[in-house]
Amino acid sequence: MLTVSDLMTVNPDTVKPDTPLREVINIMKVEGCRQLPVVDADGKVVGIVTDRDVRLAMNSPIVLHGRWQDEELLMLYDTKPGDCYLDLASLSSGRNA
């Protein structure tokens, strides 16, 4: 019988609750993952952040207001102000975290 241990990613990349969005995006891009476990200082899983969460945050009015000045964030995906960020998932290689 197939079990979760047959499918899971062992030792996935993780982020902390205070990890900047640009770092989350970079990890997802470099590692080709679409989800990252969020861990506290003790390494306990406290949540998960997904590429969907990132897409929603990138398109929120609060983030949009200050994002245009953030050249480093835009350069992570070779984009420019005004580009659509709804296709972030296609930029990852599809490896599941």
DAGIGI-V601038 format. One record per backbone hydrogen bond with DSSP energy under -0.5 kcal/mol. NH is the residue of the N-H (numbers start at 1). CO is the residue of the C=O. If there is no record, write none. Layout:
# DAGIGI-V601038
NH/CO, NH/CO
This chain:
# DAGIGI-V601038
6/3, 7/3, 7/4, 8/4, 10/8, 12/9, 15/37, 17/39, 19/16, 23/20, 24/20, 25/21, 26/22, 27/23, 28/24, 29/25, 30/26, 31/27, 32/28, 33/28, 34/95, 36/49, 37/13, 38/47, 39/15, 39/37, 40/44, 43/40, 46/38, 47/38, 49/36, 51/34, 54/50, 55/51, 56/52, 57/53, 58/54, 59/55, 60/57, 64/60, 65/61, 66/62, 66/63, 67/63, 68/64, 69/66, 70/67, 71/69, 74/70, 75/71, 76/72, 76/73, 77/74, 78/75, 79/74, 83/80, 88/85, 90/87, 91/88, 92/89, 95/32
